[in-house]
């Protein structure tokens, strides 16, 4: 990449705020164009399903083989710690292998065949349907998951599995990690006999904007802020030919504790909540950021335990100083609202750190529009809002005002019937893509039945970004009608030469 007068891209240590090294330079418009065109030129090679599966497995193997260097770089840029990053690397490798299995199995192609039937009214022609890749996918890397939701992450893995070349816009918070991971993936492509340009990498804000507008980009995946994601979403829709934009933008992840649950195990719930909201310095997209707790003695016990748990949590370093400053400002503004108290004050823990805490507010303050609506917006970092409710009706009224979320959680009694459980679960279900009962939302299993998405602003589409069905975002259906056998793609031929799962005449074949 030409240096010229382009702005340098620095790797920065969040523990000190000091630059570590210049990693790259921001891509010019011409360089973005070259990256997209280079990726697009690999589409025919990537059509080979066997090579794609081998590529994904090689990527997992090479990432693991480079694990020590990757974890060292990621920790230096994000302060997430070797233990957390070791687990994230294992997750990243696992999801690459999982998508290799998806490619091998072939059900994602969703093959349907309906034979000609002139006896029907109206008559049926011969119809054969499957799914094809959209084309070049732009992936916008996440700041809080430098591996699992970034260059080698789920958007990249699922797009490549679908047969789509990928251009990644690196996150400015971990550019060195991004370069290292991109190099590993490109080596994996070469090992599998594919062109290295099945994945290309660009840096810079302008590059990200140019990428979403490029006429050869066919879809995009994003994980980040509401403001940034919405700007890209609008740009994707405003193109002469709009493209799908699968964005994960923000989530409050509400939790409701019933009166019966609080009476039964207030201390256990308080301890669990404290651990979940402070995990990773509160920087998980599934952090429980808003909790409805009943008024009364049982709820008081829960808050007492939460106070003890959070107070014993040490200060931590956030991903970068910009995020740290936004957290400190956000909690200060929320704490200044009328009737808001801070049993454990969140905020600056030092020059480069933050301290965890939580705020409380009467739920009655949140049942109608007003300045307290700020409490119903995500505050990224180790803080949660506890709303004390007086009745099930009041809790339901607050839930009715919440935006869309990735998760919603209900804590209910386990030792006896809970009279509020069914009603409150029904109130939570429209709010999120994953509903938990008697658990905590931090942690997202990479499993076929997983759904990581939800109503806006949690995501901009109904799709999931985690699990096998994430591949569906990068495919579109095509039906061939009355097409001679010799002209059909192999996936749709009568003899099923590829041995694909398919439905024939509405049944399995």
Secondary structure, DSSP 8 states (H G I E B T S, - for coil): ---TT--EEEEEETTTTEEEEEEEE---HHHHHHHHHHHHTTHHHHT-HHHHHHHHHHHHHHHHHTHHHHHHHHHHHH---HHHHHHHHHHHHHHHHHHHHHHHH-GGG-EEEE--BTTSSS-B--EEEEEEE-SEEEEE--SS-TTTTSTTSHHHHHHHHHT--EEEE--GGGHHHHHHHHHHHHHHHHHTT--GGGEEEE-SHHHHHHHHH-TTEEEEEEES-HHHHHHHHHHHHHSSS--EEEEE-----EEEE-HHHHHHHHHHHHHHHHHHHHGGGG--TT---EEEEESSHHHHHHHHHHHHHHHTS--B--S-HHHHHHHHHHHHHHHTSTT-EEEE--EE-SSS-EE-EEEEEEGGGGSSSSGGGGGGS---SSEEEEEEESSHHHHHHHHTT---EEEEEEE--SSS--TTHHHHHHHHHTTEEEEEESS--------TT-----TTTTBSSS--SSSGGGGGGGEEEEEEES--GGGS-GGG-TT-TT---EEETTEE-
